Amino acid sequence: MELTQTHQNSNTICPIARTAAIISGKWTLLIIRDLVPGVKRFNQLERSLQGISPKTLSERLRSLEEEGIIARQTFAEVPPRVEYSLTEKGHDLVSVLESMRIFGNRWLCNK
């Protein structure tokens, strides 16, 4: 299996490498995991991801929004309210997370 940026015989980008580039950042998969059940606010994500700095969370959310994985909705309230949710593209990553959970349970968590 070819895991480099491009396939050997073509100029197309390897889909595995492209997906890995999107989800490989520290905390990224855990943010997606926490958005699977539904809409969350910044402070809810920050609480559930113990140890993440607000700066890192902001950066990861911005990156995921730019990739179309999450949607950000701002409400004109005082104080401002911002909510995050998975897009259709983001929901398509749930099977990747589920595969990782199954692998982890089988090979990593029972030692």
Summary of the structure (lengths in Angstrom):
residues: 111
radius of gyration: 16.2
end to end distance: 29.4
largest distance: 55.8
contacts: 266
relative contact order: 0.13
helix: 50%
strand: 14%
